[in-house]
Structure formats: structure tokens, C-alpha cells
Amino acid sequence: MAGTDPEPAGRLRADAVLLGFARALRAAGADTSSERVHAFLRAVDALRPGVRADVYWAGRLTLCGDRDDLERYDRVFAAYFGTGQAATRPTRTLVPPRMRLTLREAPAGPRPDGPPGERQGPPTASLASSVEVLRHRDVAHLDAAERAQVRRLLAAFALRGQPRRTARRRPARRGMVDPHRTVRELLRRGGEPALLRRHARADQPRRVVLLVDVSGSMAPYADALLRFAHAAARGQRTEVFTIGTRLTRVTRELSHRDPDLAMASVAEAVPDWRGGTRLGELLREFLDRWGQRGMARGAVVVLLSDGWERGDPELLAAQMRRLHRLAHRVVWANPRKARPGYAPLAAGMAAALPSVDAFVEGHSLAALEHLAAVVRGADVGAGPGGTGGPHNTRSGDGTTTGPSASGRLP
């Protein structure tokens, strides 16, 4: 519209890019709270928003909570902005992607001051470019350069199960008195008064089990989902299986640090690429061989499939009820869910849905970030582009409420 100030629209687009970067960092495992994100936006606005080094250091100083976050931050910054670290840090040679955000290097000399009342706004249309748009694109419709960019962002992912309290206790500033450590401290001081030593129950992430559909109907999404599984498999409490006409455990193949080597190992190990789908029979095999013996007990089990079933849907429904009783939470990610007018009318999907705690999308990078948050137990809503599906929640006393509540193991 004539006479409209473009600055507000540009500022909104720039904020969307910076928020997308914070979400990508959170998906990589960093504790990026809303307070840290707000501090990041304020810091970028106070510095030179169009300068790569200023954006880098503003995020590094506000979004990183501990030393482990620094390496994650560098990886995500390089993948998201299509560049290495800040200009003030040693950089590694990276293949520059064709689609990337453009941040200019810092000019020499002091920061220029603009006219009174004029703000140095955050990066606008030049910064709010392809990566933020790419996060919401369906991976089945990407070209080669866009797929390469998505792969770099997926390589920075991390997946941790919802934390649970364990019987073990760790030293803490608050909590119950630890009599053994307190007595040892008194003895060390020769009986002189000393502060009481305390301990608290430790948290441990739940095991995560991923069942990735590699049948023909899932071929456009299989590479991205397996790369998501590769990032998840870096955790010590993650197991990955492929399902099609056979059930194949690929946790060991995905243990390679290099994603391309891991994908090559999976390709050699999986004999049923682009075949049919026997979800009910393979889920029964998984429960008989691994799940019932402990792998699924108290775990977060994620099925990444479109729900097409060549076998008996009643068998799938029965095995899903069995899985639901064993697992702490059952999550189903369906790439077809994002399509306009989608309804879970496929026989397999309709049979499985009553035993699913969270039904989410799995077609894009943003959808996989949402899936990672669901697995962590974050209180997320509908997610990108749709409703969250059925959600059964576990109350504080261990009971389950929701449309498919049933007795389950803690």
C-alpha cells in the first residue's frame, strides 16, 4: 500500500528468522528458554543487526547456558546462516549453500551513528530469506541444494526423552539431608560444626525408540527421517528400527558420526527399501523380541509412518494397545498429516490412532523440531500447521488421562 512504512514488516520478518534460529538451537539440545530468546532479540537490536559477528556473539552470550551448548551453537549457526563461526573466531571451510541467509561482515572502524531518532533495525528482507522459509517446506518437494541445506540442519539435531526421576540421589543445595556425607564432613572437621550436606533424586532421560517406515509410500521422506534418527541415535538411550516388509535394527549402523556414512551403512543393512508395509506383524515382532523384554517399558516410542497397512488392521490395533500399555508415551509422526483436508482414514492409521498419545506432522524441518519437543515432554500445542491430535497426559500420581487412557507402566 502506498505510503506504508516498510520497517515494521521488515522487522517482523527479521524477528521470525531469529526466532527460527532459536528453535533450531533448541532442537539441537540447547536449553533455549523464552527468557534467553528475549535477551537474544534485545541484544541483536542493540548491536548491529546486519553484521554477522554481532548476531553470532549476541546469540552466543544469551542463548548458551553451559559449556556443552557452545559446540551446538557453532554447528547450528553454521548450518542456519550458511557460514562458519563469527569473523573473530577461526573458521572451518564449509561448502557455501546456494540458499542461505546473508549477513554482511563487520565494517572496519567505529559503529556509525545514524540521524537522531533513526534506529539501526534488525536485518530485514535480505536476512529473512530462504532458511526460515525452508524450515516449513515439505521435504518431498525440495531440490538438491535445498535438501543439502536441510541435511546440514538435521545434523545439528539432538533428541532426548522426557526426563524421569530415578532412585539414585545426587548432591544438591536443597533437598533431604544426606547423613553419610554430613557425618564425613563432621569427621573431616574433627567434630566442629559444619553445614548439613543434602541430596536430591536425579533426573534421567527416558529411552527413545524410533520405528521408521521405509516402504514405497514413504520414499520421499525416508532420507530426512533417517537423518533425524541419526541425530537422535547420538544419545546413549536411543534405539532405531526400520519397518517395511521386515523389521531391521539399525542403531549400530547409525552410530557413525558422519551422516553420509551412516546412511550408506543403513542402505546396506535394510533389505526392504520401497517395499510394502506390514505394520501389525512387524510391531508384534518388535514387542516379542525387544519391547516386552524391556526396550519399550517406560520408553517414549515414536512411529514415523504414513499408516498405510497391507495386513490386517485389527492386528495393528491389538499390537498398538499392547505397546501403549508398555510404553510411557506413544507418538506417531505422519508426513501426510500436513496436507490440506487430511483425515486419518487409512485402515492402519485409523486402527492405531486410539492408542496414540500424540499425533503430529513429520513433513518438514519445523515439524521435526516440534516432534523433538514432544519427545522431550515439552508442553507444546498444535505444532506447525495443524492440531496436535489425541494427547493422553500423565498426571503427577502416575495415572493417565485422555481419550485412550489405560493402565500403563511408569
KOLTORDO-837969 format. One record per residue (C-alpha): x, y, z; residue number from 1. Coordinates in Angstrom, 1 decimal. Layout:
residues N
KESE     xx     yy     zz seq
KESE      X      Y      Z NUM
...
END
This chain:
residues 410
KESE     xx     yy     zz seq
KESE    0.0    0.0    0.0   1
KESE    1.3    3.5   -0.9   2
KESE    2.9    5.3    1.9   3
KESE    3.3    2.3    4.2   4
KESE    6.5    2.2    6.2   5
KESE    8.4   -1.0    5.3   6
KESE   10.3   -1.0    8.5   7
KESE    7.7   -2.8   10.7   8
KESE    7.2   -5.6    8.2   9
KESE   10.9   -6.0    7.7  10
KESE   11.4   -6.1   11.5  11
KESE    8.8   -8.8   11.8  12
KESE   10.4  -10.9    9.1  13
KESE   13.8  -10.5   10.8  14
KESE   12.4  -11.5   14.2  15
KESE   10.9  -14.6   12.5  16
KESE   14.4  -15.5   11.2  17
KESE   16.0  -15.0   14.7  18
KESE   13.2  -17.0   16.4  19
KESE   13.7  -19.8   13.8  20
KESE   17.4  -19.9   14.7  21
KESE   16.5  -20.1   18.4  22
KESE   14.1  -23.0   17.7  23
KESE   16.8  -24.8   15.6  24
KESE   19.2  -24.4   18.6  25
KESE   16.6  -25.8   20.9  26
KESE   16.1  -28.8   18.6  27
KESE   19.9  -29.3   18.8  28
KESE   19.5  -29.9   22.5  29
KESE   20.3  -26.4   24.0  30
KESE   18.3  -25.1   26.9  31
KESE   17.0  -22.1   25.0  32
KESE   14.3  -20.8   27.3  33
KESE   11.9  -18.0   26.4  34
KESE   13.9  -15.6   28.6  35
KESE   17.1  -16.3   26.7  36
KESE   15.3  -15.8   23.4  37
KESE   14.0  -12.4   24.6  38
KESE   17.5  -11.4   25.7  39
KESE   18.9  -12.5   22.3  40
KESE   16.4  -10.3   20.4  41
KESE   17.2   -7.4   22.6  42
KESE   20.9   -7.9   22.2  43
KESE   20.7   -8.1   18.4  44
KESE   18.6   -5.0   18.4  45
KESE   21.1   -3.1   20.5  46
KESE   24.1   -4.2   18.3  47
KESE   24.5   -4.0   14.6  48
KESE   21.8   -6.4   13.4  49
KESE   23.0   -6.8    9.9  50
KESE   26.6   -7.8   10.9  51
KESE   27.4  -11.5   11.1  52
KESE   29.8  -11.2   14.0  53
KESE   27.3   -9.1   16.1  54
KESE   24.5  -11.6   15.6  55
KESE   26.9  -14.5   16.4  56
KESE   28.1  -13.0   19.7  57
KESE   24.7  -11.8   20.7  58
KESE   23.3  -15.3   20.4  59
KESE   26.4  -17.0   21.9  60
KESE   26.2  -14.8   25.1  61
KESE   22.5  -15.1   25.6  62
KESE   21.3  -18.5   24.2  63
KESE   24.1  -20.7   25.6  64
KESE   23.5  -21.9   29.2  65
KESE   26.6  -24.1   29.7  66
KESE   29.8  -25.2   28.1  67
KESE   28.1  -28.1   26.2  68
KESE   25.9  -25.5   24.4  69
KESE   28.8  -23.8   22.8  70
KESE   29.7  -26.6   20.3  71
KESE   25.9  -27.0   19.5  72
KESE   25.7  -23.2   18.9  73
KESE   28.5  -23.2   16.4  74
KESE   27.1  -26.1   14.5  75
KESE   23.6  -24.6   14.3  76
KESE   24.8  -21.1   13.5  77
KESE   26.9  -22.5   10.6  78
KESE   24.1  -24.6    9.3  79
KESE   21.3  -22.0    9.7  80
KESE   23.1  -18.9    8.4  81
KESE   25.1  -20.8    5.8  82
KESE   28.5  -19.7    7.1  83
KESE   31.2  -20.6    9.6  84
KESE   31.7  -19.0   13.0  85
KESE   31.9  -15.3   13.6  86
KESE   34.6  -13.4   11.8  87
KESE   36.5  -13.1   15.1  88
KESE   36.8  -16.9   15.5  89
KESE   38.8  -19.4   13.5  90
KESE   36.6  -20.8   10.8  91
KESE   36.4  -24.2    9.1  92
KESE   36.0  -24.5    5.3  93
KESE   32.3  -25.1    4.6  94
KESE   30.7  -25.6    1.2  95
KESE   28.5  -22.5    0.9  96
KESE   24.9  -23.5    0.1  97
KESE   23.0  -21.8   -2.7  98
KESE   20.1  -20.9   -0.4  99
KESE   21.4  -19.1    2.7 100
KESE   20.8  -16.1    4.9 101
KESE   23.1  -13.1    4.1 102
KESE   24.8  -11.3    6.9 103
KESE   27.4   -8.8    6.0 104
KESE   30.8   -8.7    7.6 105
KESE   31.5   -6.0   10.2 106
KESE   33.0   -2.9    8.6 107
KESE   36.2   -1.5    9.9 108
KESE   36.1    1.4   12.3 109
KESE   33.6    2.5   14.9 110
KESE   29.9    1.9   14.6 111
KESE   28.3    4.6   12.5 112
KESE   25.7    6.6   14.3 113
KESE   22.5    7.4   12.3 114
KESE   20.4   10.5   12.4 115
KESE   18.6   11.3   15.7 116
KESE   15.5    9.1   16.1 117
KESE   16.6    6.6   13.4 118
KESE   17.1    3.0   14.7 119
KESE   19.5    0.6   13.4 120
KESE   16.8   -2.0   12.6 121
KESE   17.3   -5.7   12.6 122
KESE   18.1   -7.5    9.3 123
KESE   15.0   -7.3    7.0 124
KESE   14.2   -8.9    3.7 125
KESE   17.9   -9.7    2.9 126
KESE   18.1  -11.7    6.2 127
KESE   14.6  -13.1    6.3 128
KESE   15.4  -15.3    3.3 129
KESE   15.4  -18.9    2.4 130
KESE   16.3  -20.8    5.5 131
KESE   13.3  -19.7    7.6 132
KESE   11.0  -20.5    4.6 133
KESE   12.9  -23.8    4.1 134
KESE   12.1  -24.9    7.6 135
KESE    8.4  -25.1    6.7 136
KESE    8.8  -26.6    3.2 137
KESE    7.7  -30.2    2.6 138
KESE   11.0  -32.2    2.2 139
KESE    9.4  -34.2   -0.6 140
KESE    9.4  -31.1   -2.8 141
KESE   12.9  -29.8   -2.3 142
KESE   15.6  -29.6   -4.9 143
KESE   19.2  -30.8   -4.4 144
KESE   20.5  -27.6   -2.9 145
KESE   17.6  -27.3   -0.5 146
KESE   18.0  -31.0    0.5 147
KESE   21.6  -30.4    1.3 148
KESE   20.7  -27.4    3.5 149
KESE   18.1  -29.4    5.3 150
KESE   20.6  -32.2    5.9 151
KESE   23.0  -29.8    7.5 152
KESE   20.3  -28.5    9.8 153
KESE   19.2  -32.1   10.7 154
KESE   22.8  -33.0   11.5 155
KESE   22.7  -30.4   14.4 156
KESE   19.6  -32.0   15.9 157
KESE   19.5  -33.8   19.3 158
KESE   16.8  -35.9   20.7 159
KESE   16.3  -36.6   24.4 160
KESE   13.5  -38.5   26.0 161
KESE   11.2  -37.0   28.6 162
KESE   13.1  -36.8   32.0 163
KESE   12.1  -39.0   34.8 164
KESE   13.1  -39.2   38.5 165
KESE   15.4  -42.1   39.3 166
KESE   16.0  -43.8   42.6 167
KESE   19.6  -42.5   42.7 168
KESE   20.4  -39.3   44.5 169
KESE   22.9  -36.7   43.7 170
KESE   24.4  -33.9   45.9 171
KESE   22.2  -30.8   45.8 172
KESE   21.9  -27.4   47.5 173
KESE   18.3  -28.2   48.5 174
KESE   16.6  -31.4   49.4 175
KESE   16.8  -34.1   52.1 176
KESE   19.8  -34.3   54.5 177
KESE   22.5  -36.7   53.3 178
KESE   23.5  -38.3   56.6 179
KESE   26.6  -40.1   55.2 180
KESE   28.1  -37.0   53.6 181
KESE   27.2  -34.9   56.6 182
KESE   28.9  -37.3   59.1 183
KESE   32.0  -37.5   56.8 184
KESE   32.2  -33.7   56.8 185
KESE   31.9  -33.6   60.6 186
KESE   34.7  -36.1   60.9 187
KESE   36.9  -34.2   58.5 188
KESE   36.4  -31.1   60.6 189
KESE   37.2  -33.0   63.8 190
KESE   33.7  -32.7   65.2 191
KESE   33.4  -29.0   64.6 192
KESE   30.1  -27.7   63.4 193
KESE   29.6  -27.9   59.6 194
KESE   26.8  -27.2   57.1 195
KESE   24.4  -30.1   56.5 196
KESE   25.0  -31.9   53.3 197
KESE   21.9  -32.5   51.2 198
KESE   20.9  -34.7   48.2 199
KESE   18.0  -35.0   45.8 200
KESE   16.8  -37.6   43.4 201
KESE   18.5  -37.4   40.0 202
KESE   16.7  -37.0   36.6 203
KESE   17.4  -39.3   33.7 204
KESE   16.0  -39.1   30.2 205
KESE   13.7  -41.9   29.2 206
KESE   14.7  -44.3   26.5 207
KESE   13.6  -43.2   23.0 208
KESE   12.7  -45.9   20.4 209
KESE   12.2  -44.8   16.8 210
KESE   10.4  -47.0   14.2 211
KESE   11.0  -45.5   10.8 212
KESE    8.8  -46.6    7.8 213
KESE   10.9  -47.2    4.7 214
KESE    8.2  -48.5    2.5 215
KESE    7.4  -47.2   -1.0 216
KESE    4.8  -44.7    0.1 217
KESE    7.3  -43.2    2.5 218
KESE   10.2  -43.0    0.0 219
KESE   10.1  -39.1   -0.4 220
KESE   10.6  -38.7    3.3 221
KESE   12.8  -41.7    4.3 222
KESE   16.1  -39.9    3.9 223
KESE   15.1  -36.9    6.1 224
KESE   13.5  -39.2    8.7 225
KESE   16.6  -41.4    8.9 226
KESE   18.9  -38.4    9.2 227
KESE   16.6  -37.2   12.0 228
KESE   17.1  -40.7   13.6 229
KESE   20.8  -40.5   13.1 230
KESE   20.9  -37.3   15.1 231
KESE   18.8  -38.9   17.7 232
KESE   21.0  -42.0   17.9 233
KESE   23.9  -40.0   19.2 234
KESE   22.2  -40.3   22.6 235
KESE   23.0  -43.4   24.6 236
KESE   19.4  -44.2   25.3 237
KESE   18.0  -44.3   21.7 238
KESE   17.2  -47.3   19.6 239
KESE   16.2  -47.1   15.9 240
KESE   14.4  -49.7   13.8 241
KESE   13.2  -49.6   10.2 242
KESE    9.9  -51.1    9.2 243
KESE    8.5  -52.1    5.8 244
KESE    8.1  -55.8    5.0 245
KESE   10.8  -56.6    7.5 246
KESE   11.9  -55.3   10.9 247
KESE   15.6  -54.2   11.0 248
KESE   17.5  -52.8   13.9 249
KESE   19.8  -50.1   12.6 250
KESE   21.1  -48.5   15.9 251
KESE   24.6  -49.7   15.3 252
KESE   24.7  -48.5   11.6 253
KESE   23.6  -45.1   12.7 254
KESE   26.4  -44.8   15.2 255
KESE   28.8  -43.3   12.6 256
KESE   29.5  -39.7   13.3 257
KESE   29.3  -38.8    9.6 258
KESE   25.7  -38.8    8.5 259
KESE   26.5  -39.8    4.9 260
KESE   28.5  -42.9    6.1 261
KESE   25.6  -43.7    8.5 262
KESE   23.1  -43.5    5.6 263
KESE   25.3  -45.8    3.5 264
KESE   25.5  -48.4    6.3 265
KESE   21.7  -48.3    6.7 266
KESE   21.2  -48.8    3.0 267
KESE   23.4  -51.9    3.1 268
KESE   21.6  -53.3    6.2 269
KESE   18.0  -52.7    5.2 270
KESE   16.8  -55.2    2.6 271
KESE   13.2  -53.9    2.1 272
KESE   13.6  -50.4    0.8 273
KESE   10.5  -49.1   -1.0 274
KESE    8.6  -52.3   -0.5 275
KESE    5.2  -52.9    1.1 276
KESE    4.1  -52.3    4.7 277
KESE    3.2  -54.9    7.3 278
KESE    2.9  -52.6   10.4 279
KESE    0.9  -55.0   12.5 280
KESE    3.1  -58.0   12.0 281
KESE    6.3  -56.0   12.5 282
KESE    5.1  -54.3   15.6 283
KESE    4.3  -57.7   17.0 284
KESE    7.8  -58.9   16.2 285
KESE    9.3  -55.8   17.8 286
KESE    7.3  -56.3   21.0 287
KESE    8.0  -60.1   21.2 288
KESE   11.8  -59.7   20.6 289
KESE   12.6  -56.4   22.2 290
KESE    9.8  -54.4   23.6 291
KESE    8.3  -56.9   26.0 292
KESE   11.8  -57.7   27.4 293
KESE   12.4  -54.1   28.4 294
KESE   13.2  -51.9   25.5 295
KESE    9.7  -50.4   25.3 296
KESE    9.0  -50.4   29.1 297
KESE    8.7  -46.8   30.3 298
KESE   10.1  -45.5   27.0 299
KESE    8.9  -42.9   24.5 300
KESE    8.2  -44.8   21.3 301
KESE    7.9  -42.8   18.1 302
KESE    6.5  -44.3   14.9 303
KESE    7.3  -42.3   11.7 304
KESE    4.9  -43.6    9.1 305
KESE    2.0  -42.7    6.9 306
KESE   -0.1  -45.5    8.3 307
KESE   -0.7  -47.5    5.1 308
KESE   -1.1  -51.1    6.1 309
KESE   -1.3  -54.1    3.8 310
KESE   -2.1  -56.5    6.6 311
KESE   -5.0  -56.9    9.0 312
KESE   -5.8  -53.6   10.7 313
KESE   -7.2  -55.4   13.7 314
KESE   -3.8  -56.9   14.3 315
KESE   -2.2  -53.5   14.2 316
KESE   -4.8  -52.2   16.6 317
KESE   -4.2  -55.0   19.1 318
KESE   -0.4  -54.5   18.9 319
KESE   -0.8  -50.8   19.4 320
KESE   -2.8  -51.4   22.5 321
KESE   -0.1  -53.7   23.8 322
KESE    2.6  -51.1   23.0 323
KESE    0.5  -48.4   24.8 324
KESE    0.4  -50.5   27.9 325
KESE    4.2  -50.9   27.9 326
KESE    5.5  -47.5   26.8 327
KESE    5.4  -44.3   28.8 328
KESE    4.2  -42.4   25.7 329
KESE    3.4  -43.4   22.1 330
KESE    4.0  -40.7   19.4 331
KESE    3.0  -41.1   15.8 332
KESE    4.6  -38.7   13.2 333
KESE    2.8  -38.8    9.8 334
KESE    4.2  -36.7    6.9 335
KESE    0.8  -36.9    5.2 336
KESE   -0.9  -35.1    8.1 337
KESE    0.2  -31.7    6.8 338
KESE   -1.8  -32.0    3.6 339
KESE   -4.9  -29.9    3.3 340
KESE   -8.0  -31.8    4.1 341
KESE   -6.1  -34.8    5.6 342
KESE   -8.1  -37.2    7.7 343
KESE   -6.8  -40.4    9.2 344
KESE   -9.0  -42.6    7.1 345
KESE   -6.4  -45.2    6.0 346
KESE   -7.2  -48.5    7.7 347
KESE   -3.9  -48.8    9.5 348
KESE   -3.8  -45.2   10.7 349
KESE   -7.4  -45.3   11.9 350
KESE   -6.8  -48.6   13.8 351
KESE   -3.6  -47.3   15.5 352
KESE   -4.8  -43.8   16.4 353
KESE   -6.8  -44.7   19.6 354
KESE   -3.6  -46.0   21.2 355
KESE   -1.5  -42.9   20.2 356
KESE   -0.7  -40.2   22.8 357
KESE    0.4  -37.5   20.3 358
KESE   -0.3  -37.4   16.6 359
KESE    2.0  -34.9   14.9 360
KESE    3.3  -34.0   11.4 361
KESE    6.6  -35.1   10.0 362
KESE    6.9  -33.5    6.6 363
KESE    9.3  -30.6    7.3 364
KESE   12.2  -29.4    9.4 365
KESE    9.8  -27.4   11.6 366
KESE    7.6  -30.4   12.1 367
KESE   10.6  -32.5   13.2 368
KESE   11.6  -29.7   15.6 369
KESE    8.1  -29.9   17.0 370
KESE    8.4  -33.7   17.2 371
KESE   11.6  -33.4   19.2 372
KESE    9.9  -31.1   21.6 373
KESE    7.0  -33.6   22.0 374
KESE    9.5  -36.4   22.7 375
KESE   11.2  -34.2   25.4 376
KESE    7.8  -33.9   27.1 377
KESE    7.5  -30.1   26.4 378
KESE    4.0  -28.7   26.8 379
KESE    3.6  -27.8   23.1 380
KESE    0.3  -27.2   21.4 381
KESE   -0.8  -27.9   17.9 382
KESE    2.6  -27.6   16.3 383
KESE    3.2  -26.4   12.8 384
KESE    0.1  -26.2   10.7 385
KESE   -2.4  -28.3   12.5 386
KESE   -3.9  -29.8   15.6 387
KESE   -1.8  -31.9   17.8 388
KESE   -4.1  -35.0   17.6 389
KESE   -5.0  -37.1   20.6 390
KESE   -3.0  -36.3   23.7 391
KESE   -3.0  -38.5   26.7 392
KESE   -1.3  -36.9   29.6 393
KESE    0.1  -38.5   32.8 394
KESE   -0.7  -36.7   36.0 395
KESE    1.5  -36.3   39.0 396
KESE    0.3  -39.5   40.7 397
KESE    1.2  -41.6   37.6 398
KESE   -2.3  -42.1   36.2 399
KESE   -3.1  -41.4   32.6 400
KESE   -5.9  -39.2   31.3 401
KESE   -7.1  -38.7   27.8 402
KESE   -9.2  -40.2   25.0 403
KESE   -7.3  -43.6   25.2 404
KESE   -6.3  -43.7   28.9 405
KESE   -5.4  -47.1   30.1 406
KESE   -3.2  -48.7   32.8 407
KESE    0.5  -48.3   31.9 408
KESE    3.8  -48.8   33.4 409
KESE    5.5  -45.7   34.9 410
END
